[in-house]
């Protein structure tokens, strides 16, 4: 695993997209389920707060594996 210094622009974009998806995915899934079940304003609040927290995770971790671990994923970081 490298430090990302020699990654191409496409690899960096793919990594950023994956980290954002891993960070925001679970919260947005919960919000979508809540909205389908009729929890209007609460569902939108969960989506907003979950999105902000997911972006916070995505910008603070270095690897996709670390972003999975930050949201409660199982397994080691090694």
Buried (B, 14 or more C-beta within 10 A) or exposed (E): EEEEEEEEEEEEEEBEEBBBBBBBBBBBEBBEEBBEEEBEEEBEEBBEEBBEBBBEBBEEBEBBBBBBBBBEEEEEEE
